[in-house]
Amino acid sequence: MIDDLDARLIGLLTAEPRIGVLECSRRLGVARGTVQARLDRLQERGVIRGFGPDVDPAALGYQVTAFVTLEIRQVGGHDPVAARLAAIPEVIEVHTITGGGDMLCRIVGRGNQDLQRVIDLIVDVEGVQRTSTVIALATPVPQRTLPLVRAATRP
């Protein structure tokens, strides 16, 4: 679990990822060592996974986002298919799922024609039997975790 100070620290780093530990301590009203210890603990526990830049695929020219549901052969399992999908740069996320398919991929393309190229690469992956694709038209709620951080501090 995390406490209120952890949540405030995560919120501050989310809003201003380039802020230093000393400035965090000043704004949070705690000692520098406390902030550093909290950061170290949050990283060790896997709560904070990194401090890298949040890159927007659209800003790189990948204007189309789609979600592809895969049905795979059950013989080899998910891992070999996931490894092959990871070799396709436009596959930016893969999940194993329940329901009508076995895996769900979030993919990007520079346009519809490029998206077709990416889908063709996925279809050619050994172990993939069938795919179904939906194109995202808009992202009214982008990926977010701060509401979870705040909720985790409540009893």
Buried (B, 14 or more C-beta within 10 A) or exposed (E): EBEEBBBBBBBBBBEEEEEEBEBBBEBBEBEBEBBBEBBEEBEEEEBBEEEEEEEEBEEEEBBBBBBBBBBBEEEEEBEBBBEBBEEBEBBBEBEBEEEEBBBBBBBBBBEEEBBEEBBEBBEEBEBBEEBEBEEEEEEEEEEEEEEEBBEBBEE
